[in-house]
């Protein structure tokens, strides 16, 4: 069984740095723990590191982690109409874009004697969730017309660098503040929260000042992987090896790089991209697509290349690597966000926590 090694000391460093950084920018940090939120060890590190509120995306898994939370989290994915009681009982706020859902949330919160916060999502370019900017005022007006004391309209939110990879710029960032000020001016309602996400904001913030109205940021990938997505750049102050996938060499043989005969599609339904490089030293590892996303792995040792994988195996080329490996040896890999997510949700990966040296 392959292992996911979690270095808690490096995780603590990343949490501490980003808590301090966001505080210096007058930003509330929402720690997005997507992928790892079923593991209370990670939740514990987030909370003890100073992250007061966590952002979670799967309401259906609430029973796995509520006992470990000091405060109710925020639901960072749009809630489904069939899970609203679960949401209002276990989350203090939700990111929302549909009036019908907001009305149903209000009814659910009243039914369960809860007060639930609403952050209206604005689609300011990533084409994921959110109302279009020209519809924000009308939607805010409709929210306030509900007049239910169990529902609290907190403010506006937006997401960048995700589905469309849209990067932050002066226009899409300042637009959020302008929309919030418009609501305050025309409706006389104070906007408490203007929330931005995700980790891609860190790249933009290195050279730009956020508008004063923006006071919350949702960050996950940079905490966990030290990476700034969309620009795919390691943050210079963060560790990118908090999580390491360790796999065993099952077979190590020299084989041709190009198979003989005709080729069809592989077991996953893709057409293999094969380059004839002569005979190569190939290692077969004990993990595949059911364990992680092998295409998002990067060997810690130099000159090791992932060349193929199926459900259970990953094949790497060791020809150019100067280290001498043998069957039974372990290879270690850094991972991207997708590989980390799949590793955490896979039942076939053993998670091992490395404690800081005392």
Buried (B, 14 or more C-beta within 10 A) or exposed (E): EBBBBBBBEBBBBBBEBBBEBBEEEEBBBBBBBBBBBBBBEBBBBBBEBBBEBBBBBBBEEBEBBEEBBEEBBBBBBBBEEEBBBBBBBBBBBBBBBBBEBBBBBBBBBBEBEBBBBBBBBBBBBBEBBBBEBEBBBEBBEBBBEBEBEBBBBBBBBBBBBBEEEBBBBEEBBBBBBEBBBBBBEEEEBEBBBBBBBBBBBBBBBEEEEBBEBBBBBBBBBBBBBBBBBBBEEBBEEBBBBBBBBBBBBBEBEEEEBEEEEEEEEEEEEEEEEEEEEEEBBBBBBBBBBEBBBBEBBBBBEEEBBBBBBBEBBBBBBBBEBEEEBEEEEEBBBBBBBEBBBBBBEBEBBEBEBBEEEE
